[in-house]
Amino acid sequence: MEGLPLDWFVCAYGTGGTVKGVGQVLRTARPQTQILLCEPSNAPLLLSGVKTVYKSDGSITDESHPAFRPHLMQGWTPDFVPSMVEDATQVILGSDCATDAL
């Protein structure tokens, strides 16, 4: 739909590939587009501000993220913040990252 404005791009994060890839393109092609990254309200891993601890080999620790709670929609959020999501929120979204739940 070329020529039409794209006000918002809304997605869940999963592994982070979609938000990172689409976010990179949107920041260049349509910088006015707002990106909204969603997560379950009962498992606010990103909003908690607690980063996932990774081992030296890149794997995650054996413990779940302290803000993780199971969600009825399986696969929406893992029990850790994937490194690609952390990268996307820091590099692509940067200071535009929200710190409050909607």
Backbone atoms as SQL, in Angstrom:
CREATE TABLE atoms (id INTEGER PRIMARY KEY, chain TEXT, resi INTEGER, resn TEXT, atom TEXT, x REAL, y REAL, z REAL);
INSERT INTO atoms VALUES
  (1, 'A', 1, 'MET', 'N', 0.839, -1.162, 0.000),
  (2, 'A', 1, 'MET', 'CA', 0.000, 0.000, 0.000),
  (3, 'A', 1, 'MET', 'C', 0.890, 1.232, 0.000),
  (4, 'A', 2, 'GLU', 'N', 1.618, 1.343, -1.042),
  (5, 'A', 2, 'GLU', 'CA', 2.569, 2.434, -1.171),
  (6, 'A', 2, 'GLU', 'C', 1.885, 3.792, -1.105),
  (7, 'A', 3, 'GLY', 'N', 2.518, 4.704, -0.417),
  (8, 'A', 3, 'GLY', 'CA', 1.997, 6.055, -0.308),
  (9, 'A', 3, 'GLY', 'C', 1.103, 6.292, 0.889),
  (10, 'A', 4, 'LEU', 'N', 0.625, 5.224, 1.512),
  (11, 'A', 4, 'LEU', 'CA', -0.224, 5.369, 2.693),
  (12, 'A', 4, 'LEU', 'C', 0.640, 5.391, 3.944),
  (13, 'A', 5, 'PRO', 'N', 0.259, 6.167, 4.942),
  (14, 'A', 5, 'PRO', 'CA', 1.068, 6.220, 6.161),
  (15, 'A', 5, 'PRO', 'C', 0.963, 4.924, 6.964),
  (16, 'A', 6, 'LEU', 'N', 2.016, 4.595, 7.654),
  (17, 'A', 6, 'LEU', 'CA', 2.023, 3.470, 8.576),
  (18, 'A', 6, 'LEU', 'C', 2.300, 4.071, 9.948),
  (19, 'A', 7, 'ASP', 'N', 1.221, 4.251, 10.730),
  (20, 'A', 7, 'ASP', 'CA', 1.356, 4.919, 12.018),
  (21, 'A', 7, 'ASP', 'C', 2.011, 4.034, 13.072),
  (22, 'A', 8, 'TRP', 'N', 1.592, 2.762, 13.115),
  (23, 'A', 8, 'TRP', 'CA', 2.049, 1.845, 14.154),
  (24, 'A', 8, 'TRP', 'C', 2.411, 0.492, 13.562),
  (25, 'A', 9, 'PHE', 'N', 3.436, -0.135, 14.137),
  (26, 'A', 9, 'PHE', 'CA', 3.752, -1.540, 13.888),
  (27, 'A', 9, 'PHE', 'C', 3.693, -2.199, 15.247),
  (28, 'A', 10, 'VAL', 'N', 2.812, -3.187, 15.413),
  (29, 'A', 10, 'VAL', 'CA', 2.589, -3.835, 16.704),
  (30, 'A', 10, 'VAL', 'C', 2.918, -5.311, 16.582),
  (31, 'A', 11, 'CYS', 'N', 3.756, -5.826, 17.485),
  (32, 'A', 11, 'CYS', 'CA', 4.051, -7.262, 17.456),
  (33, 'A', 11, 'CYS', 'C', 4.493, -7.740, 18.834),
  (34, 'A', 12, 'ALA', 'N', 4.386, -9.044, 19.029),
  (35, 'A', 12, 'ALA', 'CA', 4.954, -9.692, 20.202),
  (36, 'A', 12, 'ALA', 'C', 6.415, -9.973, 19.860),
  (37, 'A', 13, 'TYR', 'N', 7.221, -10.391, 20.832),
  (38, 'A', 13, 'TYR', 'CA', 8.629, -10.518, 20.500),
  (39, 'A', 13, 'TYR', 'C', 9.154, -11.919, 20.257),
  (40, 'A', 14, 'GLY', 'N', 8.660, -12.967, 20.884),
  (41, 'A', 14, 'GLY', 'CA', 9.179, -14.312, 20.613),
  (42, 'A', 14, 'GLY', 'C', 10.698, -14.347, 20.667),
  (43, 'A', 15, 'THR', 'N', 11.329, -14.727, 19.555),
  (44, 'A', 15, 'THR', 'CA', 12.796, -14.759, 19.508),
  (45, 'A', 15, 'THR', 'C', 13.393, -13.387, 19.250),
  (46, 'A', 16, 'GLY', 'N', 12.591, -12.456, 18.760),
  (47, 'A', 16, 'GLY', 'CA', 13.068, -11.108, 18.487),
  (48, 'A', 16, 'GLY', 'C', 13.401, -10.834, 17.037),
  (49, 'A', 17, 'GLY', 'N', 13.395, -11.864, 16.209),
  (50, 'A', 17, 'GLY', 'CA', 13.763, -11.695, 14.808),
  (51, 'A', 17, 'GLY', 'C', 12.874, -10.738, 14.048),
  (52, 'A', 18, 'THR', 'N', 11.580, -10.834, 14.241),
  (53, 'A', 18, 'THR', 'CA', 10.650, -9.968, 13.514),
  (54, 'A', 18, 'THR', 'C', 10.800, -8.516, 13.941),
  (55, 'A', 19, 'VAL', 'N', 10.803, -8.271, 15.235),
  (56, 'A', 19, 'VAL', 'CA', 10.890, -6.876, 15.689),
  (57, 'A', 19, 'VAL', 'C', 12.238, -6.269, 15.318),
  (58, 'A', 20, 'LYS', 'N', 13.297, -7.052, 15.347),
  (59, 'A', 20, 'LYS', 'CA', 14.613, -6.512, 14.984),
  (60, 'A', 20, 'LYS', 'C', 14.679, -6.218, 13.485),
  (61, 'A', 21, 'GLY', 'N', 14.258, -7.185, 12.670),
  (62, 'A', 21, 'GLY', 'CA', 14.319, -7.003, 11.220),
  (63, 'A', 21, 'GLY', 'C', 13.391, -5.920, 10.714),
  (64, 'A', 22, 'VAL', 'N', 12.130, -5.990, 11.111),
  (65, 'A', 22, 'VAL', 'CA', 11.164, -4.981, 10.676),
  (66, 'A', 22, 'VAL', 'C', 11.516, -3.625, 11.269),
  (67, 'A', 23, 'GLY', 'N', 11.965, -3.617, 12.518),
  (68, 'A', 23, 'GLY', 'CA', 12.351, -2.364, 13.160),
  (69, 'A', 23, 'GLY', 'C', 13.480, -1.663, 12.428),
  (70, 'A', 24, 'GLN', 'N', 14.479, -2.428, 11.980),
  (71, 'A', 24, 'GLN', 'CA', 15.595, -1.840, 11.234),
  (72, 'A', 24, 'GLN', 'C', 15.098, -1.191, 9.944),
  (73, 'A', 25, 'VAL', 'N', 14.223, -1.890, 9.240),
  (74, 'A', 25, 'VAL', 'CA', 13.703, -1.358, 7.982),
  (75, 'A', 25, 'VAL', 'C', 12.837, -0.125, 8.233),
  (76, 'A', 26, 'LEU', 'N', 11.953, -0.194, 9.226),
  (77, 'A', 26, 'LEU', 'CA', 11.065, 0.933, 9.507),
  (78, 'A', 26, 'LEU', 'C', 11.832, 2.172, 9.971),
  (79, 'A', 27, 'ARG', 'N', 12.859, 2.000, 10.762),
  (80, 'A', 27, 'ARG', 'CA', 13.639, 3.152, 11.229),
  (81, 'A', 27, 'ARG', 'C', 14.270, 3.904, 10.057),
  (82, 'A', 28, 'THR', 'N', 14.584, 3.177, 8.992),
  (83, 'A', 28, 'THR', 'CA', 15.175, 3.803, 7.807),
  (84, 'A', 28, 'THR', 'C', 14.100, 4.302, 6.846),
  (85, 'A', 29, 'ALA', 'N', 13.154, 3.426, 6.499),
  (86, 'A', 29, 'ALA', 'CA', 12.159, 3.734, 5.466),
  (87, 'A', 29, 'ALA', 'C', 11.012, 4.608, 5.964),
  (88, 'A', 30, 'ARG', 'N', 10.600, 4.420, 7.195),
  (89, 'A', 30, 'ARG', 'CA', 9.469, 5.165, 7.743),
  (90, 'A', 30, 'ARG', 'C', 9.746, 5.548, 9.198),
  (91, 'A', 31, 'PRO', 'N', 10.648, 6.466, 9.415),
  (92, 'A', 31, 'PRO', 'CA', 11.040, 6.800, 10.786),
  (93, 'A', 31, 'PRO', 'C', 9.910, 7.347, 11.651),
  (94, 'A', 32, 'GLN', 'N', 8.829, 7.803, 11.055),
  (95, 'A', 32, 'GLN', 'CA', 7.701, 8.321, 11.826),
  (96, 'A', 32, 'GLN', 'C', 6.833, 7.198, 12.407),
  (97, 'A', 33, 'THR', 'N', 7.015, 5.965, 11.933),
  (98, 'A', 33, 'THR', 'CA', 6.218, 4.840, 12.416),
  (99, 'A', 33, 'THR', 'C', 6.602, 4.487, 13.846),
  (100, 'A', 34, 'GLN', 'N', 5.602, 4.357, 14.707),
  (101, 'A', 34, 'GLN', 'CA', 5.808, 3.951, 16.091),
  (102, 'A', 34, 'GLN', 'C', 5.825, 2.429, 16.154),
  (103, 'A', 35, 'ILE', 'N', 6.736, 1.869, 16.935),
  (104, 'A', 35, 'ILE', 'CA', 6.832, 0.421, 17.090),
  (105, 'A', 35, 'ILE', 'C', 6.387, 0.070, 18.500),
  (106, 'A', 36, 'LEU', 'N', 5.409, -0.820, 18.600),
  (107, 'A', 36, 'LEU', 'CA', 4.889, -1.250, 19.897),
  (108, 'A', 36, 'LEU', 'C', 5.211, -2.725, 20.072),
  (109, 'A', 37, 'LEU', 'N', 6.043, -3.029, 21.033),
  (110, 'A', 37, 'LEU', 'CA', 6.448, -4.392, 21.328),
  (111, 'A', 37, 'LEU', 'C', 5.605, -4.890, 22.497),
  (112, 'A', 38, 'CYS', 'N', 4.866, -5.967, 22.276),
  (113, 'A', 38, 'CYS', 'CA', 3.910, -6.456, 23.276),
  (114, 'A', 38, 'CYS', 'C', 4.447, -7.660, 24.038),
  (115, 'A', 39, 'GLU', 'N', 4.010, -7.760, 25.263),
  (116, 'A', 39, 'GLU', 'CA', 4.280, -8.946, 26.069),
  (117, 'A', 39, 'GLU', 'C', 3.089, -9.150, 26.999),
  (118, 'A', 40, 'PRO', 'N', 2.886, -10.375, 27.487),
  (119, 'A', 40, 'PRO', 'CA', 1.741, -10.631, 28.359),
  (120, 'A', 40, 'PRO', 'C', 1.798, -9.776, 29.629),
  (121, 'A', 41, 'SER', 'N', 0.657, -9.290, 30.059),
  (122, 'A', 41, 'SER', 'CA', 0.610, -8.434, 31.246),
  (123, 'A', 41, 'SER', 'C', 1.008, -9.185, 32.513),
  (124, 'A', 42, 'ASN', 'N', 0.831, -10.517, 32.525),
  (125, 'A', 42, 'ASN', 'CA', 1.202, -11.275, 33.720),
  (126, 'A', 42, 'ASN', 'C', 2.665, -11.720, 33.694),
  (127, 'A', 43, 'ALA', 'N', 3.397, -11.390, 32.617),
  (128, 'A', 43, 'ALA', 'CA', 4.813, -11.746, 32.516),
  (129, 'A', 43, 'ALA', 'C', 5.587, -10.589, 31.877),
  (130, 'A', 44, 'PRO', 'N', 5.671, -9.460, 32.567),
  (131, 'A', 44, 'PRO', 'CA', 6.315, -8.278, 31.986),
  (132, 'A', 44, 'PRO', 'C', 7.844, -8.322, 32.059),
  (133, 'A', 45, 'LEU', 'N', 8.446, -9.204, 31.304),
  (134, 'A', 45, 'LEU', 'CA', 9.892, -9.368, 31.355),
  (135, 'A', 45, 'LEU', 'C', 10.625, -8.102, 30.930),
  (136, 'A', 46, 'LEU', 'N', 10.230, -7.516, 29.806),
  (137, 'A', 46, 'LEU', 'CA', 10.892, -6.293, 29.327),
  (138, 'A', 46, 'LEU', 'C', 10.625, -5.119, 30.251),
  (139, 'A', 47, 'LEU', 'N', 9.379, -4.976, 30.648),
  (140, 'A', 47, 'LEU', 'CA', 9.027, -3.843, 31.509),
  (141, 'A', 47, 'LEU', 'C', 9.674, -3.932, 32.889),
  (142, 'A', 48, 'SER', 'N', 10.045, -5.146, 33.303),
  (143, 'A', 48, 'SER', 'CA', 10.663, -5.299, 34.621),
  (144, 'A', 48, 'SER', 'C', 12.040, -4.648, 34.673),
  (145, 'A', 49, 'GLY', 'N', 12.692, -4.531, 33.513),
  (146, 'A', 49, 'GLY', 'CA', 14.031, -3.949, 33.486),
  (147, 'A', 49, 'GLY', 'C', 15.132, -4.911, 33.893),
  (148, 'A', 50, 'VAL', 'N', 14.773, -6.136, 34.272),
  (149, 'A', 50, 'VAL', 'CA', 15.761, -7.138, 34.672),
  (150, 'A', 50, 'VAL', 'C', 16.264, -7.851, 33.424),
  (151, 'A', 51, 'LYS', 'N', 17.557, -7.766, 33.179),
  (152, 'A', 51, 'LYS', 'CA', 18.134, -8.405, 32.002),
  (153, 'A', 51, 'LYS', 'C', 18.380, -9.884, 32.264),
  (154, 'A', 52, 'THR', 'N', 18.292, -10.670, 31.203),
  (155, 'A', 52, 'THR', 'CA', 18.605, -12.091, 31.290),
  (156, 'A', 52, 'THR', 'C', 20.111, -12.257, 31.423),
  (157, 'A', 53, 'VAL', 'N', 20.518, -13.146, 32.309),
  (158, 'A', 53, 'VAL', 'CA', 21.943, -13.433, 32.493),
  (159, 'A', 53, 'VAL', 'C', 22.311, -14.583, 31.558),
  (160, 'A', 54, 'TYR', 'N', 23.333, -14.348, 30.757),
  (161, 'A', 54, 'TYR', 'CA', 23.817, -15.374, 29.835),
  (162, 'A', 54, 'TYR', 'C', 25.146, -15.919, 30.323),
  (163, 'A', 55, 'LYS', 'N', 25.366, -17.218, 30.107),
  (164, 'A', 55, 'LYS', 'CA', 26.651, -17.838, 30.431),
  (165, 'A', 55, 'LYS', 'C', 27.673, -17.434, 29.371),
  (166, 'A', 56, 'SER', 'N', 28.927, -17.710, 29.626),
  (167, 'A', 56, 'SER', 'CA', 29.995, -17.324, 28.697),
  (168, 'A', 56, 'SER', 'C', 29.845, -17.987, 27.333),
  (169, 'A', 57, 'ASP', 'N', 29.167, -19.143, 27.278),
  (170, 'A', 57, 'ASP', 'CA', 28.976, -19.821, 25.985),
  (171, 'A', 57, 'ASP', 'C', 27.730, -19.321, 25.245),
  (172, 'A', 58, 'GLY', 'N', 27.035, -18.323, 25.805),
  (173, 'A', 58, 'GLY', 'CA', 25.859, -17.748, 25.160),
  (174, 'A', 58, 'GLY', 'C', 24.544, -18.367, 25.578),
  (175, 'A', 59, 'SER', 'N', 24.583, -19.446, 26.333),
  (176, 'A', 59, 'SER', 'CA', 23.342, -20.072, 26.786),
  (177, 'A', 59, 'SER', 'C', 22.809, -19.321, 28.008),
  (178, 'A', 60, 'ILE', 'N', 21.534, -19.540, 28.298),
  (179, 'A', 60, 'ILE', 'CA', 20.936, -18.858, 29.446),
  (180, 'A', 60, 'ILE', 'C', 21.155, -19.669, 30.718),
  (181, 'A', 61, 'THR', 'N', 20.962, -19.033, 31.832),
  (182, 'A', 61, 'THR', 'CA', 21.087, -19.738, 33.107),
  (183, 'A', 61, 'THR', 'C', 19.935, -20.729, 33.241),
  (184, 'A', 62, 'ASP', 'N', 20.015, -21.561, 34.237),
  (185, 'A', 62, 'ASP', 'CA', 18.992, -22.591, 34.436),
  (186, 'A', 62, 'ASP', 'C', 17.727, -22.054, 35.092),
  (187, 'A', 63, 'GLU', 'N', 17.755, -20.809, 35.532),
  (188, 'A', 63, 'GLU', 'CA', 16.606, -20.230, 36.214),
  (189, 'A', 63, 'GLU', 'C', 15.783, -19.368, 35.267),
  (190, 'A', 64, 'SER', 'N', 14.477, -19.381, 35.461),
  (191, 'A', 64, 'SER', 'CA', 13.588, -18.526, 34.673),
  (192, 'A', 64, 'SER', 'C', 13.755, -17.073, 35.090),
  (193, 'A', 65, 'HIS', 'N', 13.381, -16.184, 34.208),
  (194, 'A', 65, 'HIS', 'CA', 13.384, -14.744, 34.502),
  (195, 'A', 65, 'HIS', 'C', 12.467, -14.523, 35.703),
  (196, 'A', 66, 'PRO', 'N', 12.841, -13.659, 36.642),
  (197, 'A', 66, 'PRO', 'CA', 12.019, -13.474, 37.844),
  (198, 'A', 66, 'PRO', 'C', 10.606, -12.938, 37.571),
  (199, 'A', 67, 'ALA', 'N', 10.384, -12.272, 36.439),
  (200, 'A', 67, 'ALA', 'CA', 9.057, -11.739, 36.130),
  (201, 'A', 67, 'ALA', 'C', 8.221, -12.703, 35.291),
  (202, 'A', 68, 'PHE', 'N', 8.789, -13.858, 34.923),
  (203, 'A', 68, 'PHE', 'CA', 8.059, -14.796, 34.059),
  (204, 'A', 68, 'PHE', 'C', 6.933, -15.489, 34.816),
  (205, 'A', 69, 'ARG', 'N', 5.795, -15.581, 34.163),
  (206, 'A', 69, 'ARG', 'CA', 4.657, -16.369, 34.622),
  (207, 'A', 69, 'ARG', 'C', 4.097, -17.066, 33.393),
  (208, 'A', 70, 'PRO', 'N', 3.638, -18.313, 33.523),
  (209, 'A', 70, 'PRO', 'CA', 3.048, -18.998, 32.357),
  (210, 'A', 70, 'PRO', 'C', 1.860, -18.206, 31.813),
  (211, 'A', 71, 'HIS', 'N', 1.689, -18.265, 30.511),
  (212, 'A', 71, 'HIS', 'CA', 0.606, -17.543, 29.861),
  (213, 'A', 71, 'HIS', 'C', -0.248, -18.539, 29.094),
  (214, 'A', 72, 'LEU', 'N', -1.554, -18.284, 28.992),
  (215, 'A', 72, 'LEU', 'CA', -2.454, -19.207, 28.298),
  (216, 'A', 72, 'LEU', 'C', -2.119, -19.360, 26.811),
  (217, 'A', 73, 'MET', 'N', -1.555, -18.339, 26.210),
  (218, 'A', 73, 'MET', 'CA', -1.173, -18.418, 24.807),
  (219, 'A', 73, 'MET', 'C', 0.289, -18.873, 24.750),
  (220, 'A', 74, 'GLN', 'N', 0.476, -20.167, 24.617),
  (221, 'A', 74, 'GLN', 'CA', 1.824, -20.722, 24.644),
  (222, 'A', 74, 'GLN', 'C', 2.674, -20.177, 23.501),
  (223, 'A', 75, 'GLY', 'N', 3.928, -19.934, 23.809),
  (224, 'A', 75, 'GLY', 'CA', 4.859, -19.456, 22.803),
  (225, 'A', 75, 'GLY', 'C', 4.909, -17.950, 22.670),
  (226, 'A', 76, 'TRP', 'N', 4.037, -17.229, 23.387),
  (227, 'A', 76, 'TRP', 'CA', 4.036, -15.783, 23.266),
  (228, 'A', 76, 'TRP', 'C', 5.333, -15.211, 23.835),
  (229, 'A', 77, 'THR', 'N', 5.700, -15.689, 24.999),
  (230, 'A', 77, 'THR', 'CA', 6.948, -15.208, 25.585),
  (231, 'A', 77, 'THR', 'C', 7.664, -16.366, 26.259),
  (232, 'A', 78, 'PRO', 'N', 8.970, -16.489, 26.019),
  (233, 'A', 78, 'PRO', 'CA', 9.739, -17.510, 26.729),
  (234, 'A', 78, 'PRO', 'C', 10.003, -17.038, 28.153),
  (235, 'A', 79, 'ASP', 'N', 10.707, -17.851, 28.938),
  (236, 'A', 79, 'ASP', 'CA', 10.974, -17.472, 30.327),
  (237, 'A', 79, 'ASP', 'C', 12.294, -16.718, 30.473),
  (238, 'A', 80, 'PHE', 'N', 12.704, -16.050, 29.383),
  (239, 'A', 80, 'PHE', 'CA', 13.906, -15.216, 29.383),
  (240, 'A', 80, 'PHE', 'C', 13.732, -14.173, 28.287),
  (241, 'A', 81, 'VAL', 'N', 14.554, -13.137, 28.318),
  (242, 'A', 81, 'VAL', 'CA', 14.529, -12.135, 27.258),
  (243, 'A', 81, 'VAL', 'C', 15.623, -12.520, 26.266),
  (244, 'A', 82, 'PRO', 'N', 15.243, -12.949, 25.047),
  (245, 'A', 82, 'PRO', 'CA', 16.244, -13.345, 24.066),
  (246, 'A', 82, 'PRO', 'C', 17.216, -12.203, 23.758),
  (247, 'A', 83, 'SER', 'N', 18.464, -12.549, 23.502),
  (248, 'A', 83, 'SER', 'CA', 19.476, -11.518, 23.246),
  (249, 'A', 83, 'SER', 'C', 19.110, -10.655, 22.039),
  (250, 'A', 84, 'MET', 'N', 18.420, -11.225, 21.054),
  (251, 'A', 84, 'MET', 'CA', 18.012, -10.436, 19.890),
  (252, 'A', 84, 'MET', 'C', 16.980, -9.379, 20.284),
  (253, 'A', 85, 'VAL', 'N', 16.138, -9.696, 21.247),
  (254, 'A', 85, 'VAL', 'CA', 15.152, -8.722, 21.738),
  (255, 'A', 85, 'VAL', 'C', 15.872, -7.608, 22.496),
  (256, 'A', 86, 'GLU', 'N', 16.820, -7.977, 23.350),
  (257, 'A', 86, 'GLU', 'CA', 17.587, -6.960, 24.071),
  (258, 'A', 86, 'GLU', 'C', 18.303, -6.040, 23.092),
  (259, 'A', 87, 'ASP', 'N', 18.889, -6.630, 22.057),
  (260, 'A', 87, 'ASP', 'CA', 19.587, -5.845, 21.044),
  (261, 'A', 87, 'ASP', 'C', 18.615, -4.907, 20.329),
  (262, 'A', 88, 'ALA', 'N', 17.462, -5.427, 19.933),
  (263, 'A', 88, 'ALA', 'CA', 16.474, -4.609, 19.213),
  (264, 'A', 88, 'ALA', 'C', 15.965, -3.464, 20.078),
  (265, 'A', 89, 'THR', 'N', 15.727, -3.722, 21.347),
  (266, 'A', 89, 'THR', 'CA', 15.195, -2.666, 22.206),
  (267, 'A', 89, 'THR', 'C', 16.243, -1.604, 22.510),
  (268, 'A', 90, 'GLN', 'N', 17.508, -1.965, 22.511),
  (269, 'A', 90, 'GLN', 'CA', 18.571, -0.998, 22.786),
  (270, 'A', 90, 'GLN', 'C', 19.007, -0.252, 21.531),
  (271, 'A', 91, 'VAL', 'N', 19.242, -0.979, 20.452),
  (272, 'A', 91, 'VAL', 'CA', 19.805, -0.393, 19.237),
  (273, 'A', 91, 'VAL', 'C', 18.742, 0.234, 18.344),
  (274, 'A', 92, 'ILE', 'N', 17.645, -0.471, 18.113),
  (275, 'A', 92, 'ILE', 'CA', 16.638, -0.001, 17.155),
  (276, 'A', 92, 'ILE', 'C', 15.625, 0.919, 17.811),
  (277, 'A', 93, 'LEU', 'N', 15.075, 0.488, 18.928),
  (278, 'A', 93, 'LEU', 'CA', 14.044, 1.292, 19.580),
  (279, 'A', 93, 'LEU', 'C', 14.664, 2.357, 20.477),
  (280, 'A', 94, 'GLY', 'N', 15.785, 2.038, 21.077),
  (281, 'A', 94, 'GLY', 'CA', 16.544, 2.998, 21.878),
  (282, 'A', 94, 'GLY', 'C', 15.729, 3.738, 22.906),
  (283, 'A', 95, 'SER', 'N', 15.857, 5.043, 22.920),
  (284, 'A', 95, 'SER', 'CA', 15.190, 5.858, 23.929),
  (285, 'A', 95, 'SER', 'C', 13.679, 5.907, 23.733),
  (286, 'A', 96, 'ASP', 'N', 13.192, 5.392, 22.603),
  (287, 'A', 96, 'ASP', 'CA', 11.754, 5.369, 22.379),
  (288, 'A', 96, 'ASP', 'C', 11.077, 4.216, 23.115),
  (289, 'A', 97, 'CYS', 'N', 11.848, 3.337, 23.726),
  (290, 'A', 97, 'CYS', 'CA', 11.273, 2.195, 24.421),
  (291, 'A', 97, 'CYS', 'C', 10.393, 2.673, 25.572),
  (292, 'A', 98, 'ALA', 'N', 9.196, 2.141, 25.626),
  (293, 'A', 98, 'ALA', 'CA', 8.274, 2.502, 26.702),
  (294, 'A', 98, 'ALA', 'C', 8.704, 1.828, 27.993),
  (295, 'A', 99, 'THR', 'N', 8.427, 2.451, 29.086),
  (296, 'A', 99, 'THR', 'CA', 8.744, 1.851, 30.376),
  (297, 'A', 99, 'THR', 'C', 7.484, 1.602, 31.193),
  (298, 'A', 100, 'ASP', 'N', 6.339, 1.811, 30.602),
  (299, 'A', 100, 'ASP', 'CA', 5.075, 1.602, 31.298),
  (300, 'A', 100, 'ASP', 'C', 4.188, 0.677, 30.480),
  (301, 'A', 101, 'ALA', 'N', 3.388, -0.098, 31.175),
  (302, 'A', 101, 'ALA', 'CA', 2.412, -0.947, 30.509),
  (303, 'A', 101, 'ALA', 'C', 1.285, -0.080, 29.957),
  (304, 'A', 102, 'LEU', 'N', 0.728, -0.523, 28.868),
  (305, 'A', 102, 'LEU', 'CA', -0.394, 0.225, 28.272),
  (306, 'A', 102, 'LEU', 'C', -1.687, -0.147, 28.933);
